[in-house]
Amino acid sequence: MKAIAVIPGKAGSVHLTDLPEPSLDQVPDGRGVRVKVIRVGLDGTDKEINAAEYGAAPEGENVLVIGHESFGVVTEVGPNVTELAVGDYVVSRVRQARGDSAYDVIDAPDLTTEDTYWEHGISLVHGFLTEQYVEQPRMLIRIPAGLRHVGVLLEPTSVVQKALAVGWETQRRLKVWQPRRAAVLGAGTIGLLATLALRLRGLEVVTFGLAPPPYLNSDLIQALGARYVSTQETPVLDEVDNSGSFDFILEATGFSPLVFEGARALAKNGVIVLSSVTGGSRTTEVPSDKFNLGFVLGNRAMLGTVNANREHFEAGVRDLAMAEAQYAGWLPRLLTHPITGLDNYEQAMAALEAKGAIKVFVEVAPD
């Protein structure tokens, strides 16, 4: 069967390859689930893996099938599968619990303390830019048929859900916390979905992006009743001087210096959650005494988040459903660059650089 793969460690190696069809027997005890891949989203991770910045092939193989944002339909189940049935739409979790840490044991591999981790399309496990795959039921999240047109957005939505969950969990330290104002740093896919999630929770939201408005991303933010601010026109701390600080901040820029500016925009008792993976070597100057003093005297918190586990995917399904009800037609506008067929892998990778691209996705098979 066809698949889009890279040779990890070799820049620009993305290519079309052929893999053997998976078998239900790959999962023991009659618990296998076969999924036909319908749609796969691409993001900066896929671009960085193709640039040889990271990525690892499965043991004993020299290629890695990329694509970790899946959406498909169940076509076959093993005799001992009761949770799913043929015809169910599903999205697969990304990180697998294969390590020995306590977090792997409780099926929370997103929190693993192991140095080695297994992630579909990223590290040691093939991704979903292929025709079908076999997985165990606990890795699969059922998607209602009414959300199948936006189901490919669930994986990035799960990243936002985890960021909010860890932020709110941290704030339990305060006993009483009633956030009113939030900021989102970054107006890409994660930033847009974070703005949506915070608006669904009733917060006033300011989303910062680089480009001056108007453009599609700023229009989408305003359609949610949030406010868009270009950092080219108004730096984050200038916005704080004009309108006040923030109780919650989610950072999703990929530009690490902005982290420290954003952290200084926190209100007392505020929390900032960092979600960008920055693999470069950029450095910046920080007013460290003032930074430290503000965090200590203001009871502020900063923490990082990566990946997501089952509860975050399931929370994402609820938010996608709420969004379709409250902001009908908003989610499909994120699906800006459809690419038809695995054969068009070069076009798909090029689309990641296209002006105005929010979500590039490959239509692998008809729904």
SULWO-V58123 format. One line per field, one symbol per residue. burial: b if it has 9 or more other ideal C-beta (glycine too) atoms within 8 Angstrom, else e. A space follows every 10 residues. Layout:
# SULWO-V58123
burial: ???
This chain:
# SULWO-V58123
burial: bbbbbbbbee eebbebbebe ebebeebeeb bbbbbbbbbb bbbebbbbbb ebebbebeee eebbbbbbbb bbbbeebbee beebeeebbb bbbbbbbebe bebbeebbbb ebebeebbbb bbbbbbbbbb bbbbbbbeeb bbbbeebbeb bbbbbbbbbb bbbbbbbbeb beeeeebebe bbbbbbbbbb bbbbbbbbbb eebebbbbbe beeeebbbbb bbebebebbb beeeebbebb eeeebbbbbb bbbeebebbb bbbbbbbebb bbbbbbeeee eeeeeeeeee beebbeebeb bbbebebbbb ebbbbbbebb bbbbeebeeb bebbbbbebe ebebbeebbe bbebeebbbb bbbbeee
